[in-house]
Amino acid sequence: MSEKPRKFKGGVHPNDSKALSAHKAIQTAPLYDTYKVIMHQNIGAPPELLVKKGDAVKKGSLLCKASGFVSVPLHAPTSGTVKLIDKVPGPTGVSVPCIVIEADGEDEWGSPFEPMADWRQTDPAELKQRVWDAGVVGMGGAGFPAHVKLSPPEDKPVDKLILNGAECEPYLTADHRLMLEQAEEVVLGAAILARILGLEGAVIGVESNKPDAIQALEKVAGEYNVEVASLPVNYPQGAEKQLIYAITGREVPVGKLPSDVGCVVQNVASAVAVAEAVVKGIPSIERITTVTGKPLNDPGNWKLRIGTPIDEVLKLAGGIKEQPAKLLLGGPMMGIAQSSLDVTVMKNTSGVLLIAKDEVSLYTSEPCIRCGRCVDCCPMQILPATISQAVENNRFDWAERLNVMACIECGSCSYSCPSHRPLNQQFKRAKVEIRAGLRK
């Protein structure tokens, strides 16, 4: 890096608990008999279903096509037969449509793509179309279509591409292992993304608690004109706006996007998916996921196909040795608690986490004591305590004026609150109420 990364305002330092799986090499899950592929795996419009019960599919063949610009297609994780169009619990607990594929055991490829070996000479528009056709989304958790980020408005020129390798969420180590074991693919994906944006290079931001990954990336980064930035350990370092500030010093205004300050941010796992789509002709049908937690016998990192049942995922980690208190998809700060093992792996399933009973406690929320800890740690510099009072009084107009929509739901305020105020949950509710009001 030409300049030292900056520390963003706020943040917290929870126990990272990464030692459970950080040393575990990526393993590939076996082929299962059945995959339940959730149809809507991206922010934006759901894709349009192309298959029906009884149809034969090949690995990589189209199951759904994009239904608009902010939408991505969906591809089969293996070859077999569409058993039925069903519903399963989604990550938020709401039942969602899924395509149930009964595998034939052949795992025969039927990808609609040909590799683009000479990507340096390929037109950027063609490369971007491949990213779209491959169904690549933000794999750090958001699921935002990658091709949309690669299409900034003409009046907002982009001069900086940043890859997010911070992986600041406790317990999660999937991106760490990916950068360590597939450093060249990460850097290659960064170079392809840079070509699409018309840039000469990119920066990969990695928290300094991953020195082995930083070293692995630096060994290959120079060949592709990519820099590696070692970032201070400070949750939520991987949040888009905080990452941009740490690397560039640019502050994204409330209500604005990274492109408003000349930046595009992509996750390192998304970069690998881009590299595979372009160079190998492989659509986005699998991801690296951390399966971890004290209740598991053998936590680790696995390459999982979309549609893999979570109960099978837990078996990969040696099964459960003690009854857990919670099952989360994602990490403990921003992950979503699950009430069923019928959920399945999606493109943005970064982690499957079991929390032990001795790691959680029941408590009663108490009145705010005006200590200011939530204000000090808020990375968006809003006023959590005051917004909380507005929500409790159903004053969502007040909450909106206090910039609740700027909240990134990182959970730092809730983590810091000595009164155990349900701040993050209140802000999520406020956003739902405000958006509902705007639709009326």
Order of alpha helices (4+ residues) and beta strands (2+ residues): beta-beta-beta-beta-beta-beta-beta-beta-alpha-alpha-beta-alpha-alpha-beta-alpha-beta-alpha-beta-alpha-beta-beta-alpha-beta-beta-beta-alpha-alpha-alpha-alpha-alpha
